[in-house]
């Protein structure tokens, strides 16, 4: 051969990685790991602060005496107060409890908003009485039979969760072990 240059490309040599590039990658990985650890620690701290933990067994707390009313079944509530509970659900991102009830006897249903026996929901796990209605809502005017009405309670601590069991106090009666949707 003649020593002349050929037109064939030279073999590709991978560029050398600079140490700065590896440093930047290590810093990003370290930052991501620090963030993950911070989130996990925060979740654990707030989860433990809110969860009843060991108190759960002791918290089958009795309903405070001032709030106790005669316990009735769901059908007994219809006989005593003229309404049937159709739903208790967590709503508003966990900060509200929506209680739905259907009226069967409009004359008896007015006992729901009696000042001596205000409506309330009691979390059976903690014994917490939730009795603050959102914006002080109360039904006014005559009830109509076969119509479903609602009460929205403020649960600012989000204590009641989906699947919780609650006691619902309406009029001069209470229905126990209602499962929250």
Secondary structure, DSSP 8 states (H G I E B T S, - for coil): --S---SS----------HHHHHHHHHHHHHHHHHHHHHHHHHHHHHHHHS-TTHHHHT-----GGG---B--HHHHHHHHSEEEEEEEEEGGGTEEEEEEEES-HHHHGGGG-GGG--EEEETTT--EE--BGGG----S---TT-EEEEEEE-TT--S-TT-EEEEEETTEEEEEEE--
